[in-house]
Amino acid sequence: MDVHLHPHAAQRLEERGAMLDEVRVTVMEGERFAAKFGRKGFRRNFTFDGVWNGKVYANKQIEAYAVEEDGAWLVITVIVKFF
């Protein structure tokens, strides 16, 4: 199934530290869970080993919230957690 980004999600990727490929992998291969308003949540951890906002982190977690639309996933927003 294809993965598309809502303009809101696309605008937030860089400022939140996510890359488009990571979001796609999260939706296609990540853990799935129910979310509010009939949406579906997707979660996946990635190795990061880098600096974000002046701090060093080993990993990051991508959470994508999406709805199924016309046979594809439309990602509404993306949340990134570093740890």
Secondary structure, DSSP 8 states (H G I E B T S, - for coil): -EEEE-HHHHHHHHHHT--HHHHHHHHHHSEEEE-GGG-EEEEEEEEEEEEETTEEEEEEEEEEEEEEETTEEEEEEEEEEE-
